[in-house]
Amino acid sequence: MLTCPLVSTIPTLWLFSILLLAVSLNAQNKSWDRPVCTEGIVSVPRGNPAVLTCNISNTFTDITIELSAHGKDRTIFNKRPQGNFSWSGWTLQVQGGEAQLVIKDVQDDHAGMYLWQLHGRQRYYRNVTLNISDPAESSQLQDKPGTLVGVIIVFVLGVTGFIAFIYYRHQRS
């Protein structure tokens, strides 16, 4: 009567031991990549540099970057390991778990959605959209905060002067 419970628990213990061993070996030898990449939409004025990055906590095995624009998909870099690679205005720099896609002089043909296929210890896919704007639009947007600061300074000085004038008049009377 004792043999039945022992027979049914031995395979269970054996399976549990193997599972525990596999989990512990996985925890010691492999860690999650935890990718941190440029996300969302990036807008860059035409002619300026653009930098898109993806970093993971492990070393990259390979990276593939594709560009989807104007109804077409094209591969910019395919399964590149560590090193620096250049092609048609794009430069990919991969060192350890850090990768940068650099475009020195952004033009309209660089605009679109970039699909990063990352391979470290796991595989990840990340998208980022690169928009190209007119340099004139960009400088107008940059001038607005400066103009607003100027208006605020003039307003504060005006209010301070008015309060000083009232105080002076009150003291003289």
C-alpha positions as CSV (number, residue, x, y, z in Angstrom):
1,M,0.0,0.0,0.0
2,L,3.0,2.3,0.5
3,T,4.3,1.7,-3.0
4,C,1.5,3.5,-4.7
5,P,2.0,6.9,-3.2
6,L,5.8,6.7,-3.6
7,V,5.5,5.7,-7.2
8,S,3.3,8.6,-8.1
9,T,5.4,11.2,-6.2
10,I,8.8,10.1,-7.6
11,P,8.0,11.3,-11.1
12,T,6.5,14.5,-9.7
13,L,9.6,15.2,-7.6
14,W,11.9,14.3,-10.5
15,L,10.0,16.7,-12.8
16,F,10.0,19.4,-10.2
17,S,13.8,19.0,-9.6
18,I,14.5,19.3,-13.4
19,L,12.3,22.4,-13.6
20,L,13.9,24.0,-10.6
21,L,17.4,23.2,-12.1
22,A,16.4,24.7,-15.4
23,V,15.1,27.9,-13.8
24,S,18.2,28.3,-11.6
25,L,20.5,27.8,-14.6
26,N,18.5,30.3,-16.7
27,A,18.6,32.8,-13.8
28,Q,22.4,32.5,-13.5
29,N,23.3,32.5,-17.2
30,K,20.8,34.7,-18.9
31,S,19.2,38.0,-17.9
32,W,16.5,39.9,-19.7
33,D,17.6,42.5,-22.2
34,R,15.3,45.3,-21.0
35,P,15.4,47.4,-24.2
36,V,15.3,51.2,-23.9
37,C,14.8,52.8,-27.3
38,T,13.9,56.1,-28.9
39,E,10.1,55.9,-29.0
40,G,7.1,57.6,-30.7
41,I,7.6,60.3,-33.2
42,V,10.8,62.3,-33.7
43,S,10.8,65.5,-35.7
44,V,14.0,66.9,-37.1
45,P,14.5,70.0,-39.3
46,R,15.8,69.1,-42.8
47,G,19.6,69.3,-43.0
48,N,20.1,68.7,-39.3
49,P,21.4,65.5,-37.7
50,A,19.1,62.8,-36.2
51,V,20.0,60.1,-33.7
52,L,17.8,57.1,-33.0
53,T,19.0,54.8,-30.2
54,C,18.2,51.4,-28.8
55,N,20.1,50.0,-25.7
56,I,19.8,46.7,-24.0
57,S,21.4,45.3,-20.8
58,N,23.2,42.5,-22.7
59,T,25.4,42.5,-25.8
60,F,23.6,42.7,-29.2
61,T,23.9,39.5,-31.3
62,D,22.5,41.3,-34.3
63,I,20.3,44.2,-35.4
64,T,18.1,44.7,-38.4
65,I,16.7,48.1,-39.2
66,E,14.0,48.6,-41.9
67,L,12.4,51.8,-43.1
68,S,8.8,51.9,-44.2
69,A,7.9,55.1,-46.2
70,H,5.9,56.1,-49.2
71,G,4.3,52.7,-49.4
72,K,7.6,50.9,-49.6
73,D,9.7,48.9,-47.2
74,R,13.4,48.7,-47.4
75,T,16.1,47.3,-45.3
76,I,18.7,49.8,-44.1
77,F,20.9,47.4,-42.1
78,N,20.5,43.6,-42.0
79,K,21.7,41.5,-39.1
80,R,24.7,43.7,-38.2
81,P,26.8,42.5,-35.2
82,Q,29.2,44.8,-33.3
83,G,30.9,47.6,-35.1
84,N,30.3,50.7,-37.3
85,F,28.4,50.4,-40.6
86,S,27.5,53.1,-43.1
87,W,25.1,53.1,-46.1
88,S,23.5,55.9,-48.1
89,G,23.5,58.5,-45.4
90,W,22.8,56.2,-42.5
91,T,25.4,55.1,-40.0
92,L,24.8,52.3,-37.5
93,Q,27.1,52.2,-34.5
94,V,26.8,49.0,-32.3
95,Q,28.9,48.5,-29.2
96,G,27.9,46.0,-26.5
97,G,24.3,46.7,-25.8
98,E,24.2,50.2,-27.3
99,A,23.1,50.9,-30.8
100,Q,22.8,54.3,-32.5
101,L,21.4,55.0,-36.0
102,V,22.9,58.4,-37.0
103,I,21.8,60.5,-40.0
104,K,24.1,63.5,-40.3
105,D,22.1,65.5,-42.9
106,V,18.4,64.5,-42.7
107,Q,16.5,64.7,-46.0
108,D,13.0,63.8,-47.0
109,D,14.0,60.3,-48.1
110,H,15.0,59.6,-44.5
111,A,11.5,60.2,-43.2
112,G,9.2,57.3,-42.3
113,M,8.7,54.5,-39.7
114,Y,11.9,52.7,-38.6
115,L,11.4,49.1,-37.4
116,W,14.2,47.9,-35.2
117,Q,14.6,44.2,-34.9
118,L,16.9,43.7,-31.9
119,H,18.5,40.4,-30.9
120,G,20.4,40.1,-27.6
121,R,19.4,37.2,-25.4
122,Q,15.8,37.7,-26.6
123,R,14.3,39.2,-29.7
124,Y,12.5,42.6,-29.6
125,Y,10.8,44.8,-32.2
126,R,10.6,48.6,-31.8
127,N,9.2,51.3,-34.0
128,V,10.0,54.9,-34.2
129,T,8.7,57.5,-36.7
130,L,11.0,60.1,-38.1
131,N,9.4,63.3,-39.4
132,I,11.3,65.9,-41.4
133,S,10.3,69.6,-40.9
134,D,11.3,72.8,-42.7
135,P,14.2,74.6,-41.0
136,A,12.1,77.8,-41.2
137,E,9.2,76.2,-39.3
138,S,11.7,75.0,-36.7
139,S,13.2,78.4,-36.1
140,Q,9.8,80.0,-35.8
141,L,8.9,77.5,-33.1
142,Q,12.1,78.1,-31.3
143,D,11.5,81.9,-31.4
144,K,8.1,81.7,-29.7
145,P,9.5,80.7,-26.3
146,G,12.0,83.6,-26.5
147,T,9.3,86.0,-27.4
148,L,7.1,84.8,-24.5
149,V,10.0,85.3,-22.0
150,G,10.5,88.8,-23.3
151,V,6.8,89.7,-22.8
152,I,6.8,88.3,-19.3
153,I,10.0,90.3,-18.4
154,V,8.4,93.5,-19.7
155,F,5.2,92.8,-17.8
156,V,7.0,92.1,-14.5
157,L,9.1,95.2,-14.9
158,G,6.0,97.3,-15.7
159,V,4.1,96.0,-12.7
160,T,7.2,96.6,-10.5
161,G,7.6,100.1,-11.8
162,F,3.9,100.8,-11.2
163,I,4.0,99.5,-7.6
164,A,7.2,101.6,-7.0
165,F,5.4,104.7,-8.4
166,I,2.4,104.2,-6.1
167,Y,4.6,103.6,-3.1
168,Y,6.6,106.8,-3.8
169,R,3.4,108.9,-4.2
170,H,2.0,107.4,-1.0
171,Q,5.2,108.3,0.9
172,R,5.2,111.9,-0.3
173,S,1.6,112.6,0.6
